[in-house]
Amino acid sequence: MKKSTFKQYILPHIIAYALFMGIVISFFSPIFFEGKKLFQGDIPHHEGIAKELIDYRKKTGQEALWTHAVFSGMPAYLIDTKYQEPLNSMIRSFIGAYLPSHVGYIFAAMLSCYVLLLAMGIGPYVSMAGGIAYGLSTFTLISIAIGHDGKVAAMAYMPLVLAGVQVAYRRNRWWGVLLTTLALSLEISATHPQITYYLAIMVGMYGCSQLVVAIRNNRLRSFVYTSGLLLVAVLVAVGANWGRLWNICEYGKYSIRGQSELVAPDAHPADGLDKAYAFRWSLGKAETMTLLIPNFYGGSSHEQLNESSEIAQILKRQNFSQQQIKSFLQHTPTYRGEQPFTEGPMYLGAIICFLFVVGLWSIKKQDRYWLLAGTIVAILLAWGSNFAVFNDFMYQYLPGYNKFRAVTTSIVIAQLTSILSVCLVLQQIIQEGITPALRKGLYGAWAIMGIGLMLTFMLAAWLDYTSAHDASLPGWLVEALQIDRKRMLQQDTLRSLAFISAASLVIWMYGRKKLRTSGLVILLIGLIGIDFYGIGKRYVRDISYQTQSQIEAREATPARQYILQDTTWGYRVLNLNHPFTDGRTSYYHHAVGGYHGAKLRRYQDLIEYALSREWHQVYNYLQGHTKDWPKLPVLDMLNTRYFMYAPERSGVMANPNALGNAWFVETIYPVGSPWDEIEAIQNFDPQRVAVVDTTKFHVPFPTISLGSGRIHLLVYEPNCLQYEAEVSADGLAVFSEIYYEKGWQAWIDDRPVNPIRVNYVLRALSIPAGKHMITFKFTPYSYVIGNQVMLVFNMVLLILVIIAGGYKILELFRNHRLEFSKFVSTYVSGLQP
């Protein structure tokens, strides 16, 4: 191999790999050098609700498709389910460099963006700058800090999909289609439909731009052919994730993302999330300035301040202890925006914003317009309820859009489009120098942003620094907060201005030939990296890391240990401390509550109309507000045996009225609608009565003649429940398990039977007189068949990759052999006289 070939074609990629690896190791250094773990806010909740599934997998080697640990039972598809996807698993591990998952996702994001920029014809060193900017983007790091690993994984694979589409349209059709297939298969496997949806918007915009180019260049036939092949790539990628998608689509209809059954008689059932819930996290219009100035709106709802802050000074004057001051400074509520709370700003980077504006004048139209449109649409979507004209329309008419919440997430589109624009600008500077268009862009960007930042700094004294969240705080603390918010805004304004000035100076020096290309690239990589690294460290802090012993000490409370002494099966625990946003309890116990963004719709109804009320009744009793033990029909029928309200042993109270795993009822109360059903269980005796919607379920016994009987739980596993029943007369057995029609099958002895739904959420069976073995098994076709389809498509894809790789190796070998033959013939001819 020639030295120039290695230096030109191979060395840059080695440097990129090493640079990205060095950055992630440096950023997450406590993991690698101190053996600590990053404490991610949502991860303990996820570990809690996934514990039963992981334990079952380790014990049996099989998948637990149902979990009893969260919300009294629900499908496990969106918690922790493994599929037969060997190719996806191999590529996922390779791209993540076998690093710890969240670190690997950051590395994968850098590498994917690097590949995309190379596919766009951008040089490797400029592509490195883009990869660093994308991987260290503030939104990405904040998502890691709070434990949204699935979201970051989907974000990491987005650029790879776009790279495949770019290659297909602009370079090599077949290699592009193959890359698109592999990348999209990875993207879908991340199981974050919202990010994939935003990716589809980006691909659609890029496709429209290519359609315009094809029409203008009379290449419409080629465009249609390539688009058709890309559609095939989508179908193959879907096939490689068929079981996963089948499960999501099937379960989605029964989750809070599907239609609600509790609607007024004259209303139409609403499909998707409630609009107020979907738009709850909407970016304020003025808050868009955080794209350029991170602390424009105060940063996060629990910002870390230093000892020189006004908050620290006033706390000292109020005679707070040093420990109290330190604790408060680590979680200061400086955010003053319209969202309920936030983990940090949507910062895109000062240099990125500046050069993006430059690109509006300089980059080619075929890229300029779709990148600009993507950025604008991302911001409009992020505004949510603050731009109702646009977003109400999108919510009502854009297919599938009403399934998603936290619309601020759409900023991931702008995060990528802005970086692509910036790298196109830098590549243009390197290739063409400072052209008139670039000079106009630089002047225009400085006029807009440089002057704008200076005005922001000067006018900061007249801005309003109050927040709706300040109402619960004492006046002296609010005044200090306002001073710190102003100071934070001014400091970050100067910070952004400094980075823009430094980048402008580097570009000016290059334009004046006072700096080589290597110097330009190195300095800009350094400035962009320092910018994002510094802001990222505000939210992934040193205090975010914990040792394993600290984590274990936090989890193993005396109250939990006491409850675990009860080794009987099937009982449930209600943690009275925010039970319906708590997944930690599920780590040790089967919980009535839980933490999940797609719980069963009927269970959410139960929470809203019954469980929340009963939870407060128990809480009021413990607080001494009521003397008599409250009636808790819904908690009783869910077999809630323990209430946990404090970490101490004394913080546990037993429920004497929990009904157990199953029981026979004396009578049936027929109703005709979901509203009647939910109202009937508000105040009934679940031990005697079963509420049945007789318009949907048939009970074979018109009246129940209950003689003596018993029913006993024998097997209690995630996918299988087995009971022994003995009853002297026909009866209806109610089980304290959640009814879910897609997958649960039942047998009485060896005879298949159909369970019915009673009491709004529970399952029941009509049991004939005699002694019987009752078995429930969860074997959903969506997983059983879908998993096999996935394996077939993964193997087909693997074969295609091997064939394509073999072809490329043979092609390279043939070319090198020709070069070697030419060298030998020249050398031999030179030896001849």
N, C-alpha and C positions, 0 to 999 in steps of 0.2 A: 504494500500500500504506500502511495506517495505521501510524503510529509505534509505537503500542501493540502491533499485530500483530507487527511486526518484533522488538520488544523481548521479547515473550512467546514467540514460536514459532520465531524464526530465530536471534537473537543468542546464546541459550544454546548452541546447537549449534556455532556459530562459535567461541565461547569454549572449548568442550570440545575441538574439533579443535586449536585453537591451544595449549591447555594440554597436551594429550597430546604434541603435536609438540615443544613446548618441553622437556618432561620427558625424552623419549627422546634429544633432541639433547644436553641437559645431561648425562645419565647416560653416554652414549657419546661424549662430547665429543672425545676424541682421534681418533676416526674422521673427524669433520667439520672440526676445526680444525687437526689436525696431520698429516692424511693417513696415519694408521696403520691397521693391521688388528688386530682382536681375535684374539688367539691362543686358539683353542678346542681343547681337548685331543684330541677325536676327529676334528676336521676334517682335520688332515694325513693321518690314516688314510683318511678318505673321499676326499680329493683324490687320494690315491695309487691307490686301487682304481678310481676313476672316470676317471683320466687317459686311458686308452686309449679309453674310450667318448666322451669329450668331443672328443678329437683326431679320431676317426673322423667324428663329426658335423660338425666344422668342415671337414674335408677333403672329405666326400662329400655332406653335407646329409641323410644317412640315419642311422637309428638302429642302433647296434651292440647287438644283443640278447644277445650272448654276450661275455664277456671272458676273455681268456687270462691276464690279469695277476694274478689272485688265486686261491689254492688250486688251481693248475694248470688252472683253467678252470671257469666256472660261469655260469648265466644272469644277465643284468644287470638283471632287472626291479626288484630291490630295491636297486639301486645308483644308476643314473642313466639312466632311460629316459623319453623324452618321448612324449606322446600327442597326438592331435588333439582338443584340448579348448579351443577359442577362448574360450568364455564363462568357463570356470573361470580361464583365464589372465588375462583382462581384470579379473575381479572380484578375483582374488588380488592383482594389482598395485595396483588402486585401494584396496583395504582396507589394504594395506601401505604406502600413500602413496609408492610407488616408492622406498622407502628400501632400504639394504643389507639383505639377507634377514633376518638375525637381529634387526636393529633394527626392521625392518618388522613382524616377528612380535610384538614387544612392543607396538608401536603398534596393530596389529590386535587384540591381546588387550584393550587398553584400550577401543578403539572398540566391539568386539563386546560386551563386558560393559556398556558404556554403553547400547547399543541394547537389550540384554536388560532392563536395569533400567527403561528407558523403557517397554518393552512390559509390564512388571509394574505400570505406573501410578505409578512413582516419579518425582519431579521431576528436572529435568535437573541441578541443582547437586549434589544427593545422588548422582545417578547418576555424576557425575564422580568423586566420592570412591570409589565402587565400582570404576570403571574403572581408576583409579590403583592401588588396592589389588590388583586382579587382575593388571594388567600388571607391577607391581613386586613381586609375591609372590616370596618367597625361592626357592622351588622352581623357579619359572619362570626366574629370573635365573641360578641355579646350572646349570640345564639348558642355557641359552645359553652359559655360561662353559665347559662341557665339550664343547660342540658337538652337542648333541642337538636340532638345529634342526627336524627333522621332528616330534619330540615337541611342541616349543613351537608349531609351526604348527597341529598338531591341537588343542592346548589353546586356541589363539587363536580357533579357529572354534567351539569348544564352545558358548559363550554365544549365538552367532547361531542355532544350531540350536534351543536352548531358547527363544530369543526367538520363533522361528517357531511353535513348538508353543504357547507362551503366547498369542500373538495368535490362533491358530486356535481355541483353546478358549474364550478370554475376550473376544475383541474381534471381529475380522473373519475369518471362516472362510477365505475365498479368499485374502486377502492373507497370512494365516498359512501356508497350504499352500504358496504360492509362495515365501515367505521360507524355509520349512523345506527345500524342494527345493533352492534355491540354496545355502543354508548347508550342508546335508548333503553336497551334491556337493563343496563345498570341503573339508569335513571328511574325506571319503573320499580325496580327491586328495592330502591330506597324507601318506598311506601310513603311518599309525601305528595299526594295528588295535587295539593295547592301549588307547590313549586313546579311540578310538571305542567300544570295548567298555564302558569306564567311562561314557562319555556315554550309551550305551544303558541302563545301569543307572539313571542319573539320570532319563532320560526315562520309563523304566518306573515309577519311584517317583512321578514327577509325574503320570503317567497314572492310576495307582491312586488318587491323591488326588482327581483330577478325576472319576473314576468314582464315588467316594463322594459327592462334591458333587452329581453328576448324579442319583444315586439319591435323595438327600435332597430335592432340588428338583424331582423328577419330570421330569427332562430327559434321561432315558436315551437316548431316540431321537436327540436332537441329539448326544449324546456319541458314540454309535455311528456316526452319519453323519460327524462330524468325524474320528473315529478312522480310518474307512475312507478318507477323503480323505488323511489323513496317511500311511496305508499306501501309497497311490498315490504320494505325494511321495517316500517311501523308494524305491519301485521305479524312479521316474524318475531319482532321484539315483544309484541303482545303475547304471541304464542309461548315465548320463553318465560313469560310471567303469568300464564293463563290461570293457574290455580289461585295465585295471589289476587289477581284482578277479579276473578269469579267470586271469591270470598268477599272481597271489599264491596263489590256491586250488590251481591245478594244481601249481605249484612246491612249495607247502607240503608236499605228500605225499612229496616226495623230499628235503626239507630236514630239519634237526634238529628241526623242529617237527612232523614226521610220525612214522609208526611206525618203530621200529627193527626191522631184520631179524635182528639178533643177539640172540636170546632163547633161554633154556634150552628143551629139548624139551618139558618139562611146563608151560611158562609161556605166557601169552597175550601177543601183541605189545602193547607200550604205545604209545598214541597221544599225541603231544605231548612236551613237555620232561620230562626226569627231574625228579622232585619235589624232590630236594635242590638241583638246579640252579635250578629255578624259585623256590624259597624261600630261596635263598642270601642275598639282601638282604631281610631281614625286620626290621621295626622292633621294638626291644625295648619291652615294655609301659611300663617306666619312662621310656623314651626318648620316649614320647608327650608328655612335658613340654616337649620342644623346640618344640612348637606354640606355647607361651607364652613360654618362656625359651630363646632360641636357643642359648646356650652351656651349657645344662644338662648335656649330655654331651660338652662339649669342642669343639663346633663341627665342624670337618672333620679329615680325616686329615693335612692339610698346612696348618694354620692360620698366619696371619701374626701374629707377636707383635712387640712393640716393645722398645726398649732397656732399659726399666724392668722387664721381666719377670724372673722368677727364673731362667729358662733363660739369658737373656743374661748375668746376673750370674755364674752358675756357670761358663759357658763362658769368661768373662774370667778367672776364678780358675784355670781349667784351662789357661790360656795359649794358647787358640785365637786365630788371627789375626782381625782385624776383618772381613776378607772372608769367612772361614769362619763367623763368628758371624752376619753379615748373611744369608748364604745359608741357614743353618739356621733363622733366625728367619722367613724367608719360607715355610718348608715344615715347620712344627713339628707332630709327630704328637700333637695334644692330644685327638683323639677317643678315647673310652673305651667306646663302645657295643659291641653284639654283631655289627654288620655287618662284613664283611671290611675294608672301608674306605668312606669316604663323602666326598663333595665339600662337604657342608654340611648344616645342620639343616633340618627340615621346618617352619620357622617360619611361622605363619599371621598373626602380628601381635598385639601385646598389646591394642590397642584393639579389633581385630576379635574376638578371643577374649572380651573383656569384654562387648562389646555383643551378641555371639552368645548368651551366657548370659542377658543381659537379655531377649532376644527369646523365651526359653523361657517367660516369664511373659506377654509382652505381645502378640506378633503373632498374627494370626488363625489359627485352627486349620487351615484349609485349606492354609495355607503352612507353619505351624509343624511339622506332623508329617512331611511329606515331606522338608523341609530337615533336620530333626533325624535322621530315619532315614538320609538320605544321608550325613550326617557320621559317624554311628556306624558304618555299614557300611564307609565309607572307612577308618576307623581299624582296624576288625577285619580287613579285608583286608590292610592294611599290616603288621599283626602277623605274618602268614604263619605260619612254623613255631612262633612263640611263642604261637600260639593254635590248636593243631593240631585241636582238636575241630571248630571251625568251618571252618578253611581246608582241612583234608584232605577234608571233605565237598564244599566248593566245587571243589577240584581234581578230585575223582573224578566229580562229577555235574553241575556247571554246564557246559553245552556250550561248548566252545572255550576255557574258562578255563585249561586246562593247556598252552596254546600260549604263555603269557606268562611272562616272568621279571621280576625286580626288582619284587616285589609292593608295595614302598613307593610305587611310582608311583600307586597308588590314592588317595594323598592329594590328587590333583587334584580329586577329588569334593568333599572337605571344603573345599578351597581356594575353590571356587565357592559351595557351599551356605552357608558361613559368611559370605561377603561379601553374598550375597543377603539373609540374615537380618538382618545389620547395617543394610543400607540400608532394609529394611522398618521397622526400629526407628527409624532417624533420620527417615524420612518420617512415621512415627506421631508422633514428638515435635513435628515442625513443624506437622502438621495438627491435633493434638489437645492439645498441651501435655503436661505431666507428669500423666498419668492415674493413678489408684490402681494399675492393673495395671503401669504403667511404674515407678512408685515402688517397688512390691514387687519388680520385676525388678532395679532398680538396687541396692536394699538386699541382695537375694539374691546378686547378682553380686559385690558388695563383700564380703559375708560369705564367699563361696566363694573368690574370687580374691585380693582384697586381703589378707585374713588369711592365705590360703594362701601368698602370696608373702612376706609378712613371716616366717611360720614357716619357709619354705624358706631364707631368708637366715640366720635364727638357727640353724637346725639344720645348715647347710652344713658346719660343722666336723666333724660326726660321719658324713658320707657317705664311701663308699669311692671313691677316685679312681684305683684301679689299673685296668689294662687288660690284656687277654690279649696285646695287641700289644707290651707293654713287655718281654716276655721277652728280646728280642734286644738290649736297651739296657743300658748299665752302670747300676749301682745309684744312683750320684750323680746321673745324668741323670733317672732315674725319680723320685727324690725331688723334683727341681726341677719336673718335669712335674706331679706331684701338687699342688704348691703353686700352680702357674699354673692348673691346672684348677679348683681351689677358688676362686681369685680371679676367674676368668672367670665361673664360675657366680654368684658373689655380685654381681659388677658387672652382669651381665645381668638378674639378679633385681631389683635396684634400678632398672635401666633400664625394665623392663616395668612395675614399680610406678609409676614416674614418669609414663609415658605414660598408664596407666590413671587416675592421679590427675588429670593435666591434662585428659583427656577428660571425666572426671566433673565437674571444676570448670567446664568450659565448658557442660556440660548443666545443671548447677545454676544457673549465672548466667542461662542462657536461661529456665529454669523460673521464676526470680525476676524475670524481665523486666528484667534488667540487661544483656541482650544481644539484639540484633535477630537475625532469621532469617539475614540475610546474614552477620553476625558468627559465628553458630553454624556455618554451613556452611564459611566460609572457614577458621576455626580448626581444624575437624575435618579438612578436606581437608589443611591444612598439617601437622597432627599425624600423620595416617596416612601422608602422603607422606614426611615426615621419618623416620618409623619404618622403613618399607620401604626407603627410599633408603639409609639408614645401614647397615642389615644387608646390602643388596645389594652395596654398595661393598666389603664385606669379601671378597666372592668374585669380583667383577668389578673387579679392582684396576688401578692404573696400570701395574704390571709385566705385566699381561695383554696389553698392546698392543705391537706390534712394527712396525717399518718393513719395506717390501718387501725392502730389501737384507739385513736380518737374517734374514728367512724364506729367501731364496735362499741365503745363506751357510750356513744350517743344513742345507739339503737337498743341495747339490752337493759331496759328499765325494770325495776322490781315489779311493777304492775303487770307488765307483759309476761315476766317469768312466773308470776303467780297464776295467771290464766292458763299458761301452758301446762300446769300441773293437771289440768283436766284433759285427759287423753281420749275422751269419747269423741265420736265422729259427728261432724255435721253442724255443730252449734256455731253461732255467729257472735261477733263482737261489734258494738257501736262505740267508737271513740267520740266523746262529746265535744272535743275540740276540733271544730270545722270538719265534721265527718265526711262531707261530700266533696271536699277538695283535698283529701288526705289519702295518699297511697301507702304511707309508711306502715300503717296498721296491718295491711295485707301481707307484709313480710313475715309476720308471726302468726296471724290469725285470719280466719275467714271473716271478712268485714261486711257489714251492712252498707257502709259507705265506700269511698274509693276516690280515684283520680284518673279520669280518662276523658278525652275530647269527643268520644263517640260512643257513649253508653247507650243502652237500649232505650228507645223512646218511651216505652211504657214504664220503665223504671224511673225515668226522669219525671214522668207524670206522677208517679207514686211519691217521689221526693217532694214535688211541688205541692201536692194536694193532701198528703198524709204524713209522710215521714218527717218532714220539717216541723210540722206541728207537734208530733209526738216527741221528737228530739227536744224541742223547747219545753215540753211538759216535764220531761225527766230532769232537764237542767234546772227548771224552776223548783222542782221538788228538792233537789240537792242543795239549792241555795236557800231553802227554807221558806220560799214564797207560798208554798201550799203544804198542807199537813198530810193529806191523804195521797196514797200511791195512785197515780193516774191510770186510766184505762188506756192500753196501748195495743189495740187489736192488730195493727199492721206489723209492729215490731214483734209481737208475740207469734204471729203466723210465720214470720221469717226466722223463727227459732233464735231470737236474739237473747242469748243466755247471760251475757255480761255487758255492763256499761263501764267504760274506762274514762275517767275524767281528770286524772293526775298521774304522774309517773311513779309515785310511791305505791307501796303495797296497799295502803289505805285508800288509794284512788280507784279502786275497783268495787263495783257493786253488782251482785247477781240479780237476775230477773226471775222471780219465782213463777212467772206465768208463761215462760217460753214453752211452746207447744211441742217441741221435739222434731224429729225428722219426718214423721208422717202420722196421720191419725184418721179415724173414720168420723164423718160428720153425720148429724141426725136429720138434717133437712136441706133442701136446695131452695135458694132465693133467686128466681128467674128475673132477668132484666133484659132490656131490648136495645141498649146502646152503650157505647163506652162511657158517656157521661153518667148514665144510670149506674153503671158498674163502679166507677170511681167514687160516686156519692154514697153508694150502698156500703162500701167498706170503711167509711168514716167512723161509723159507730155501730159495730155488729159484734157478734160472738163467733170468732173464727173456729172455735173448737166444736161448735154445734152446727154452724151454718156455712154453706159454700155458695158464693155468689157466682152465677153462671149467666153469660150472655147467650140465651137460647136461640138467638137469631143466627149464631155462628157454630154453636156446639150442641150436640144432642146427648142427653143423659138417658141411658136405656131404662133406668128405673124411675118411673114417674113419682113414686114415693119410696122412701128408704125405710125398710123395716130392719133396724139394726139390732142384732142379737149381741151376744158376747163376741169380742174380737180383739186381736192384737196385730200389730205390724212392727217389724224389727229390722233395722238396717244392718246388713251383713258386709257389704263391700262399698267403700267410698273412695272412688278415684275420679280424676278429672273427666275421663271419658266413659266411665262406667259406674252405675249405682245398682246395687242389688239388695232386695228386701225379701224377708220371709213374712208372709201374712197368713193368719188363721182366723177365720170368721165364720160364725154359725149361720149367718144369713147374708144375702146379697147386700153390698154396701159401696159407698163412694169414698175412696181413700184420697186424702189431700196430702201432697208432699210439699215440704218447705223448700222447694227448688223452683227456679225460674223456668217458666214455660217459654220455649223457643222452637217453633215448628220446623225450621230448616236444619235437620240433622239428628235430632233426638228421636230414637226409635224405642219402642217398648214391647215387652213380651210378658205374658202371664204364663208361666211354665214355658212351653215351647210355642205358644200361640201368639202371633203378632197382634197387637192391639194399638188403638190410637188414643193417646192422652188427650184430655181436654184442658182448656184454660179456665181456672176459677180464681176468684178474688183478685181479678185484674192482672195478676202476674204469675200466679202459681200454677203448677200442673196437678192433674188429678186423674185417677183411673177408676173405672167401675170394676169392682172385684166380686166375682161370684162366690157363693158360699163354699167353704172348704179350706184346705191348706194349700198354699200356692207359693211359687217362687216368682218374684217380680223383678224384671231386669230392664234397666234403661241403658242404652248405649248411644254415644254421640259419634256418628259416622257420616258426616256431611258429604254428599256427592261432589260438592264444589271443591273439596280438598282431595278426596280419594281419586277422582277422575282428573281433576285439574293438575294435580301433582304429577301424574303420569304424562300428561300432555307437555308439561314443562320439561320433564326429563328428555322426552323425544326431541323437542325443539332445541334444547341445550346441546344435545349430542350432535344434531344436524349442524348447528352453528359451530361447534368445536371442529367438526370435520371440514367445514368451509374455511375456518381459520387455518387449519393445518395445510389444506390445499393451497390457499393463498400465500401462506408463509413459505411453503416449499417452492412455489412458483417464483416468488421474489428471490429466494436464495439461489435457485438455478439461474435466474436472470443475472444476478450479480456475479455468480461464478463464471457464467459464459462471457460476460463483459471483461472480467479480469483475465480470463484465459486468453481472450483475443489480444488484450494489451500485452500479456506475457509473450504470446506467439510473435507479435509485432516486434517486441524488444529482442527476442532471440534471433529472428530473421535479420534484423538490422545489425546485430552484433556479429552474426556469422558472416554476413556480406562484407562487413568491415574487415574481417580477418582474411578474406580472399585477396590474392594478389591482383 
